[in-house]
Amino acid sequence: MSRKKKRIKLISWNVNGLRAVFKKDFQKSFQHIDADVLAVQETKLQDPQLSKEMRNFPGYASYWSFASVKKGYSGVGVYSRLKSGRINTDLGITKFDS
């Protein structure tokens, strides 16, 4: 009996500022990519700066980690169609987690 393997489309994108890329048709690009998981790096924002449009894409859950030492620097986010029971936003190593 052969079993089909489910393929997962995972995209990693250095956006170099999520607010800036949102002004350049990010939503349209996101829909076109049609990824199961889209990871974005260098978001360069803090939680209060994350708009509803940035946080919510239909069919996706989003998860965020913001820089704590240099605010407005780095930061990552993940949009995922896959269900997850547990989300970690740190490694447990202080010098890397901040």
C-alpha positions in Angstrom: 0.0 0.0 0.0 1.5 3.3 -1.0 0.9 6.4 1.1 1.0 9.8 -0.4 3.2 12.2 1.5 1.7 15.6 2.2 3.9 18.4 1.1 4.1 21.6 3.0 5.0 24.8 1.3 7.1 26.9 3.7 8.3 30.3 2.6 10.8 32.5 4.5 10.8 36.2 3.6 13.1 39.0 4.9 10.6 41.9 4.6 13.0 44.5 5.9 10.1 46.3 7.7 6.6 44.9 7.6 4.9 48.3 7.6 6.9 49.3 4.5 6.2 46.1 2.6 2.4 46.4 3.4 2.5 49.6 1.4 3.9 47.6 -1.6 1.1 45.0 -2.1 2.2 42.5 0.5 -1.3 41.1 0.8 -1.4 40.4 -3.0 2.0 38.8 -2.9 1.0 36.7 0.1 -2.1 35.4 -1.6 -0.1 34.6 -4.8 2.6 32.7 -2.8 -0.2 30.5 -1.4 2.1 29.0 1.3 1.1 26.8 4.2 3.6 28.6 6.4 5.0 32.1 5.7 7.7 33.2 8.0 8.7 36.9 7.9 11.9 38.3 9.4 13.0 41.9 10.1 9.5 43.0 10.9 10.9 46.1 12.7 7.9 46.7 14.8 6.4 46.1 18.3 3.0 44.6 19.1 1.1 47.9 19.3 2.2 48.7 15.8 0.9 45.5 14.4 -2.4 46.4 12.6 -5.4 44.1 12.3 -4.5 43.7 8.6 -1.0 42.6 9.4 -2.1 40.2 12.1 -5.1 38.6 10.4 -5.1 36.8 7.0 -8.2 34.6 6.3 -7.3 31.0 6.9 -4.1 31.7 8.8 -3.1 32.0 12.4 -0.3 34.4 13.1 2.4 34.3 15.8 4.9 37.1 16.6 8.1 37.7 18.5 9.3 41.3 18.9 12.8 42.7 19.7 13.1 43.6 23.4 16.5 45.2 23.5 16.5 47.3 20.4 12.8 48.2 19.7 12.1 48.7 16.0 14.8 46.3 15.2 14.6 42.8 13.9 11.4 40.8 15.0 9.8 37.9 13.3 6.3 36.6 12.5 4.7 33.4 11.2 1.5 33.0 9.3 0.4 29.4 9.4 -2.5 27.3 8.0 -1.3 24.4 10.0 -2.8 23.9 13.5 -0.4 24.0 16.4 -1.0 22.9 19.9 2.0 24.7 21.4 3.9 27.8 20.3 7.3 28.8 21.7 8.6 32.3 21.0 12.0 31.9 22.5 14.9 29.4 22.6 15.5 29.7 26.3 18.9 31.4 25.7 18.6 35.0 26.9 21.2 36.5 24.6 19.3 35.1 21.6 15.8 35.5 22.9 16.0 39.3 23.3 
